[in-house]
Amino acid sequence: MVIDSEKVVDASIKNGLPRQLEAAIALVGLIMVAPLIALTAAMIAVTSRGPVIFRQKRMGRKGRPFTMFKLRTMRVANSGPQVTAGDDVRITPVGKFLRKTKLDELPELWNVFKGDMSLIGPRPEVPRYVDLHDPMWCLVLEARPGITDPMTLRLRNEEALLIEVEGDRERFYMDSLLPFKLKGYLDYLQARSWRSDVKVLWQTVVAVAFPNKTPLPTLEEIQSFSIRDSR
């Protein structure tokens, strides 16, 4: 994908909810969902071997790595692709339920409370997929990564989309899906406000309660975007 560097450099991102408010919401949220986290952690512990909390390095604001916390949904393995499709054999039966309901992401509220993440912001990527020399990535990393945002909502069932990919799914992710995500992240960051962040929070609640109301983009749409932007 070819990016107009001058346009990216001249662009700027907007602020959303105040950091202090997000930390307070995250703390209250952690207290409220603590029994649910404990219950799901017990389910993980009795159905598969390994730690109940999954820790992974992700790229944070200003390109500083941090450790993101999630409930473990996969069997412990020393190798395997970092792009996960819905038919990945490493996903445990309990993990499938947690991923579908997004309950595996509840521990990320701790990341929000600590300041590694925001409630609203682009999803943090693993370092190997981040190009710190890419002007678009540099601008996205001006914002604190988040639990949800409009692009994350649109790709809420990303794993189902990846099942449809024939061939090298990781290559598709890097060449087509990731540029599609970056464009969506920037579109929101350049227009966001605290009001729009509140709206996204509500849309996230609706998407969790009614997942079928959030249709996925098609492979053709994503691939056509990538082809169009590479000209």
C-alpha positions as CSV (number, residue, x, y, z in Angstrom):
1,M,0.0,0.0,0.0
2,V,1.4,3.4,-1.0
3,I,0.7,6.2,1.5
4,D,0.8,10.0,0.7
5,S,3.3,10.9,3.4
6,E,2.7,14.6,3.2
7,K,-1.1,14.1,3.9
8,V,-0.3,11.8,6.8
9,V,2.3,14.1,8.4
10,D,0.0,17.1,8.1
11,A,-2.9,15.3,9.7
12,S,-3.6,15.3,13.4
13,I,-5.6,13.3,15.9
14,K,-8.2,14.5,18.3
15,N,-8.7,13.7,22.0
16,G,-11.6,11.7,23.4
17,L,-12.6,11.0,26.9
18,P,-10.3,12.5,29.6
19,R,-7.7,10.0,30.9
20,Q,-8.9,10.5,34.6
21,L,-12.5,9.6,33.6
22,E,-11.3,6.5,31.7
23,A,-9.3,5.3,34.7
24,A,-12.2,5.7,37.0
25,I,-14.6,3.9,34.6
26,A,-12.0,1.1,34.3
27,L,-11.6,0.7,38.1
28,V,-15.4,0.6,38.6
29,G,-15.7,-1.9,35.7
30,L,-13.0,-4.2,37.2
31,I,-14.8,-4.2,40.5
32,M,-18.2,-5.0,38.9
33,V,-16.8,-7.8,36.6
34,A,-14.4,-9.3,39.1
35,P,-16.8,-12.2,39.9
36,L,-17.3,-12.9,36.2
37,I,-13.5,-12.9,35.6
38,A,-13.1,-15.3,38.5
39,L,-15.8,-17.6,37.1
40,T,-14.4,-17.7,33.6
41,A,-10.9,-18.1,35.0
42,A,-12.1,-21.2,36.9
43,M,-13.6,-22.6,33.7
44,I,-10.3,-22.2,31.9
45,A,-8.3,-23.8,34.8
46,V,-10.4,-26.9,34.9
47,T,-10.7,-27.5,31.1
48,S,-7.1,-26.9,29.9
49,R,-3.6,-26.8,31.2
50,G,-1.7,-23.5,31.5
51,P,-2.2,-20.1,33.1
52,V,-5.6,-18.5,33.1
53,I,-4.3,-15.1,32.1
54,F,-2.7,-14.6,28.7
55,R,0.1,-12.0,28.6
56,Q,1.4,-10.7,25.3
57,K,3.6,-7.8,24.2
58,R,1.7,-5.2,22.2
59,M,2.8,-1.9,20.7
60,G,1.6,1.1,22.8
61,R,1.5,4.8,22.5
62,K,4.6,6.4,21.0
63,G,5.8,3.0,20.0
64,R,6.4,1.8,23.5
65,P,5.6,-1.9,24.1
66,F,3.5,-3.0,27.0
67,T,2.1,-6.2,28.3
68,M,-1.6,-6.7,27.5
69,F,-3.7,-9.0,29.7
70,K,-6.5,-11.3,28.5
71,L,-8.2,-14.5,29.6
72,R,-6.4,-17.4,27.9
73,T,-8.5,-18.9,25.1
74,M,-5.9,-21.1,23.4
75,R,-3.9,-24.1,24.3
76,V,-0.4,-23.3,25.5
77,A,1.9,-23.7,22.4
78,N,5.5,-22.7,21.6
79,S,4.7,-21.9,18.0
80,G,2.0,-20.9,15.6
81,P,0.8,-17.9,13.7
82,Q,-0.1,-14.7,15.6
83,V,-3.1,-14.2,13.3
84,T,-6.0,-16.3,14.7
85,A,-8.9,-17.5,12.5
86,G,-12.0,-19.0,13.9
87,D,-11.0,-22.5,12.9
88,D,-7.6,-22.4,14.6
89,V,-7.2,-25.8,16.4
90,R,-5.4,-24.1,19.2
91,I,-8.6,-22.5,20.5
92,T,-10.1,-24.4,23.4
93,P,-13.9,-25.1,23.6
94,V,-14.2,-22.6,26.5
95,G,-12.0,-20.2,24.5
96,K,-14.4,-20.2,21.6
97,F,-17.2,-19.1,23.9
98,L,-15.0,-16.4,25.5
99,R,-13.9,-15.1,22.1
100,K,-17.4,-15.0,20.8
101,T,-18.7,-13.1,23.8
102,K,-15.5,-11.0,24.1
103,L,-15.3,-12.0,27.8
104,D,-11.6,-12.8,27.2
105,E,-11.0,-9.0,27.0
106,L,-12.3,-8.1,30.4
107,P,-8.7,-8.1,32.0
108,E,-7.8,-5.3,29.6
109,L,-9.6,-2.9,31.9
110,W,-6.5,-3.3,34.1
111,N,-4.5,-2.0,31.2
112,V,-6.8,0.9,30.9
113,F,-6.5,1.7,34.6
114,K,-2.7,1.5,34.4
115,G,-2.6,3.8,31.5
116,D,-1.3,1.4,28.9
117,M,-4.6,1.5,27.0
118,S,-7.8,3.6,26.6
119,L,-11.4,2.5,26.5
120,I,-11.7,3.9,23.0
121,G,-8.8,3.7,20.6
122,P,-7.2,1.5,17.9
123,R,-6.5,-2.0,18.8
124,P,-2.9,-2.6,19.9
125,E,-0.9,-4.8,17.5
126,V,1.9,-7.2,18.2
127,P,5.3,-5.5,17.5
128,R,6.1,-7.7,14.4
129,Y,3.1,-6.2,12.5
130,V,4.0,-2.6,13.3
131,D,6.2,-0.5,11.0
132,L,7.6,2.4,13.0
133,H,8.9,3.9,9.7
134,D,5.4,4.1,8.2
135,P,3.9,7.6,8.6
136,M,0.4,6.1,9.0
137,W,1.5,3.9,11.8
138,C,3.4,6.8,13.5
139,L,0.2,8.8,13.5
140,V,-1.9,6.0,14.8
141,L,0.6,5.5,17.6
142,E,0.1,9.1,18.8
143,A,-3.1,7.8,20.4
144,R,-3.2,5.4,23.3
145,P,-4.5,2.0,22.0
146,G,-7.9,1.0,23.1
147,I,-10.3,-1.8,23.8
148,T,-12.8,-0.7,21.2
149,D,-13.3,1.8,18.4
150,P,-15.5,1.9,15.2
151,M,-13.1,-0.2,13.1
152,T,-12.8,-2.8,15.9
153,L,-16.6,-2.9,16.1
154,R,-16.8,-3.4,12.4
155,L,-14.3,-6.3,12.6
156,R,-15.8,-7.7,15.8
157,N,-16.0,-11.1,14.1
158,E,-12.7,-10.9,12.3
159,E,-11.9,-14.5,13.0
160,A,-14.9,-15.6,11.0
161,L,-13.7,-13.4,8.1
162,L,-10.2,-15.0,8.2
163,I,-11.8,-18.5,7.8
164,E,-12.8,-17.4,4.3
165,V,-9.2,-16.6,3.3
166,E,-7.6,-19.2,1.1
167,G,-3.9,-19.6,1.3
168,D,-1.6,-17.6,3.6
169,R,-3.8,-15.9,6.1
170,E,-1.0,-14.0,7.8
171,R,0.0,-12.5,4.4
172,F,-3.6,-11.5,3.8
173,Y,-3.7,-9.9,7.2
174,M,-0.5,-7.9,6.6
175,D,-1.1,-6.9,3.0
176,S,-4.8,-6.3,3.0
177,L,-6.6,-6.3,6.4
178,L,-4.0,-4.3,8.4
179,P,-4.0,-1.4,5.9
180,F,-7.8,-1.5,5.9
181,K,-7.7,-1.3,9.7
182,L,-5.2,1.6,9.8
183,K,-7.3,3.7,7.5
184,G,-10.4,3.1,9.7
185,Y,-8.4,3.9,12.9
186,L,-7.2,7.2,11.4
187,D,-10.6,8.2,10.1
188,Y,-11.9,8.0,13.7
189,L,-8.9,9.5,15.4
190,Q,-9.0,12.6,13.2
191,A,-12.6,13.3,14.0
192,R,-13.1,12.0,17.5
193,S,-14.4,13.9,20.5
194,W,-15.6,12.9,24.0
195,R,-19.1,12.7,22.6
196,S,-18.1,10.3,19.9
197,D,-16.2,8.2,22.4
198,V,-19.4,7.9,24.5
199,K,-21.3,6.9,21.4
200,V,-18.7,4.2,20.6
201,L,-19.0,2.8,24.1
202,W,-22.8,2.5,23.7
203,Q,-22.4,0.9,20.3
204,T,-20.0,-1.6,21.8
205,V,-22.5,-2.6,24.4
206,V,-25.1,-3.1,21.7
207,A,-22.7,-5.1,19.6
208,V,-21.9,-7.4,22.5
209,A,-25.6,-7.9,23.2
210,F,-26.6,-8.2,19.6
211,P,-23.6,-9.5,17.6
212,N,-25.5,-10.1,14.4
213,K,-26.2,-6.4,14.1
214,T,-22.6,-5.7,13.2
215,P,-22.0,-7.1,9.7
216,L,-18.5,-7.8,8.6
217,P,-16.9,-6.2,5.6
218,T,-16.4,-8.7,2.7
219,L,-13.1,-10.0,1.6
220,E,-13.8,-8.3,-1.8
221,E,-14.2,-4.9,0.0
222,I,-11.0,-5.3,1.9
223,Q,-9.0,-6.5,-1.1
224,S,-10.4,-3.8,-3.4
225,F,-9.4,-1.2,-0.8
226,S,-5.8,-2.6,-0.8
227,I,-5.6,-2.7,-4.6
228,R,-7.0,0.9,-4.9
229,D,-4.6,2.3,-2.4
230,S,-1.6,0.6,-4.0
231,R,-2.0,2.4,-7.3
